Amino acid sequence: MIPEEHKQDIIQSGINFIRSITEAYGSDDGMRLWENISSVLDPDLKGQIFFALLTGEYNGVVVLTGTEASANKVSLIKAVRSVDTRRLGLKEAKDICDGLWSGRPQKLSIDPKYRNVVLRELRDAGFYV
């Protein structure tokens, strides 16, 4: 039995992985690669990942893993404030960015309906998502 906190991380990572490999390899090759890798997953967990991906309904969380060295700090803070659904203040957004600059991944709450737009905006600002 997989502990719940690990299960949620696997689902989120699975969603991000499928998106990344289909962007990199195209949908057919990406899905073939996913099928090979996911063959070792619990079938229920694999189904949850795929359902969340198809519906766009998961937990509305994006994990930021770092920033480009050349990224403008003010632009990064503004981007965090504009996409996070918690309506973060300046201090909270700065704390998230400071955490990234210290090497700690940070989570943002986003509206899953606008996930692709949000990801593009964050990447354009200089975040690694």
Secondary structure, DSSP 8 states (H G I E B T S, - for coil): ---HHHHHHHHHHHHHHHHHHHHHH-HHHHHHHHHHHHTTS-HHHHHHHHHHHHH--S--EEEE-EE-TT--HHHHHHHHHHH-TT---HHHHHHHHHHHHTT--EEEE--GGGHHHHHHHHHHHTEE-
